[in-house]
Amino acid sequence: MNIIWVLVADKSRARLYSGKSRTSELTLERDWEHAASRMHDQDLTSDLPGRAFDSTGANRHAMEQPLDPKDHEAIVFAQELAGEMERGRTENRYSRLYLIAAPEFLGVLRRQLSGEVQKLIAGEVDKNLTQESEVRVRSFLMPA
């Protein structure tokens, strides 16, 4: 098997293409929309953060949320994509993986991929191409 997968993603949308090589025509395999990543913070959180007492004295203060709600949703989406890449690997559906992702999402995605999937990464492009055509996506895979 010599099939490549090309995952094009940002924090709210992703497309998965397959092809015979990075210069051959790509076929759209799957399209994801993660609507929660587009929501406003107040729509993602149920209520105000809790309150706590200072360790000394009787002063109270609001507790901060450990993670911004939008960052949390980006991680959730990256986990979903990583799960799909892992399933494809275990089913031998591809032999090489190319990642094209918005710069702020690429690192989040990388951290969610298993070590075995990371070994199959043949290239990365830190650009948001989720709205671009297959031809434009493929142009970023071709050697310079």
C-alpha positions as a printed NumPy array, in Angstrom:
array([[  0.   ,   0.   ,   0.   ],
       [  1.351,   3.375,  -0.997],
       [ -1.502,   5.725,  -0.17 ],
       [ -0.952,   9.139,   1.383],
       [ -3.365,  11.035,   3.573],
       [ -3.396,  14.808,   3.697],
       [ -5.133,  16.351,   6.683],
       [ -6.007,  20.032,   6.225],
       [ -7.294,  21.565,   9.452],
       [ -7.908,  24.519,  11.689],
       [ -9.624,  24.644,  15.08 ],
       [-13.13 ,  24.403,  13.633],
       [-12.87 ,  22.608,  10.296],
       [-10.892,  19.805,   8.709],
       [-10.681,  17.933,   5.443],
       [ -9.012,  14.611,   4.815],
       [ -7.697,  13.842,   1.35 ],
       [ -6.103,  10.676,  -0.004],
       [ -3.909,  10.114,  -3.021],
       [ -1.263,   7.898,  -4.565],
       [  1.492,  10.459,  -4.065],
       [  1.905,  14.084,  -3.101],
       [  1.929,  15.087,  -6.772],
       [ -1.106,  13.014,  -7.828],
       [ -4.722,  14.114,  -7.721],
       [ -6.239,  14.1  ,  -4.246],
       [ -9.649,  12.693,  -3.36 ],
       [-11.701,  14.169,  -0.535],
       [-12.338,  11.367,   1.956],
       [-13.984,  13.221,   4.821],
       [-15.006,  16.71 ,   5.898],
       [-15.395,  17.773,   9.562],
       [-17.056,  20.816,  11.106],
       [-16.517,  21.527,  14.816],
       [-19.137,  24.186,  15.506],
       [-18.243,  24.524,  19.2  ],
       [-14.914,  26.086,  18.229],
       [-16.773,  28.975,  16.624],
       [-18.976,  29.701,  19.638],
       [-18.461,  32.636,  21.997],
       [-16.874,  31.961,  25.376],
       [-20.103,  32.743,  27.232],
       [-21.907,  30.108,  25.134],
       [-19.291,  27.482,  25.977],
       [-19.337,  27.966,  29.74 ],
       [-22.35 ,  27.289,  31.885],
       [-21.847,  29.936,  34.574],
       [-19.401,  32.18 ,  36.36 ],
       [-16.209,  30.725,  37.826],
       [-16.368,  29.665,  41.467],
       [-15.143,  31.749,  44.38 ],
       [-12.603,  30.857,  47.034],
       [-11.181,  32.305,  50.236],
       [ -7.557,  33.446,  50.433],
       [ -5.313,  31.118,  52.405],
       [ -4.776,  33.95 ,  54.889],
       [ -7.624,  36.184,  55.975],
       [-11.238,  36.31 ,  54.987],
       [-10.862,  37.787,  51.5  ],
       [-12.648,  36.05 ,  48.622],
       [-11.693,  36.025,  44.97 ],
       [-12.91 ,  34.467,  41.743],
       [-11.161,  31.311,  40.659],
       [ -9.784,  31.28 ,  37.144],
       [-10.73 ,  28.587,  34.724],
       [ -7.703,  26.365,  34.128],
       [ -8.16 ,  26.488,  30.344],
       [ -9.83 ,  28.958,  28.014],
       [-13.06 ,  27.382,  26.657],
       [-12.005,  27.945,  23.037],
       [ -8.62 ,  26.301,  23.691],
       [-10.443,  23.371,  25.271],
       [-12.658,  22.978,  22.179],
       [ -9.572,  23.073,  19.921],
       [ -8.081,  20.204,  21.97 ],
       [-11.342,  18.239,  21.762],
       [-11.389,  18.657,  17.962],
       [ -7.699,  17.729,  17.674],
       [ -8.402,  14.564,  19.697],
       [-11.209,  13.643,  17.31 ],
       [ -8.931,  14.111,  14.299],
       [ -6.076,  12.225,  15.986],
       [ -8.457,   9.347,  16.673],
       [ -9.325,   9.163,  12.999],
       [ -5.631,   9.222,  12.02 ],
       [ -4.988,   6.395,  14.504],
       [ -7.87 ,   4.302,  13.11 ],
       [ -6.561,   4.808,   9.595],
       [ -3.084,   3.724,  10.706],
       [ -4.297,   0.569,  12.467],
       [ -6.433,  -0.329,   9.437],
       [ -3.435,   0.268,   7.097],
       [ -5.417,   2.794,   5.064],
       [ -2.376,   5.037,   4.488],
       [  1.413,   4.814,   4.614],
       [  2.331,   8.519,   4.885],
       [  0.573,  11.49 ,   6.421],
       [  0.875,  15.16 ,   5.53 ],
       [ -0.437,  17.77 ,   7.948],
       [ -1.519,  21.191,   6.736],
       [ -2.914,  23.218,   9.593],
       [ -3.35 ,  26.757,  10.813],
       [ -0.191,  27.628,  12.795],
       [ -2.027,  27.981,  16.116],
       [ -3.718,  24.585,  15.615],
       [ -0.793,  22.581,  14.239],
       [  0.917,  22.274,  17.63 ],
       [ -2.347,  21.325,  19.342],
       [ -2.932,  18.63 ,  16.728],
       [  0.631,  17.31 ,  16.924],
       [  0.331,  16.828,  20.704],
       [ -2.769,  14.658,  20.256],
       [ -1.292,  12.277,  17.66 ],
       [  0.023,   8.942,  18.868],
       [  3.722,   8.187,  18.541],
       [  2.975,   5.656,  15.817],
       [  1.038,   8.187,  13.749],
       [  3.782,  10.782,  14.255],
       [  6.262,   8.343,  12.698],
       [  4.159,   8.379,   9.509],
       [  4.213,  12.169,   9.111],
       [  6.02 ,  12.884,   5.85 ],
       [  5.56 ,  16.652,   5.918],
       [  3.889,  19.607,   7.583],
       [  2.721,  22.992,   6.334],
       [  1.719,  25.673,   8.836],
       [ -0.982,  27.428,   6.79 ],
       [ -4.742,  27.54 ,   7.033],
       [ -5.918,  26.016,   3.759],
       [ -9.287,  24.666,   4.93 ],
       [-11.16 ,  26.904,   2.475],
       [ -8.854,  26.169,  -0.47 ],
       [ -9.379,  23.8  ,  -3.393],
       [ -7.742,  20.396,  -3.755],
       [ -5.441,  21.819,  -6.445],
       [ -4.222,  24.591,  -4.115],
       [ -3.73 ,  22.127,  -1.258],
       [ -1.726,  19.83 ,  -3.524],
       [  0.499,  22.75 ,  -4.624],
       [  1.791,  22.998,  -1.036],
       [  2.827,  19.329,  -1.103],
       [  4.889,  19.5  ,  -4.285],
       [  8.639,  19.882,  -4.042],
       [  9.966,  23.37 ,  -4.654]])
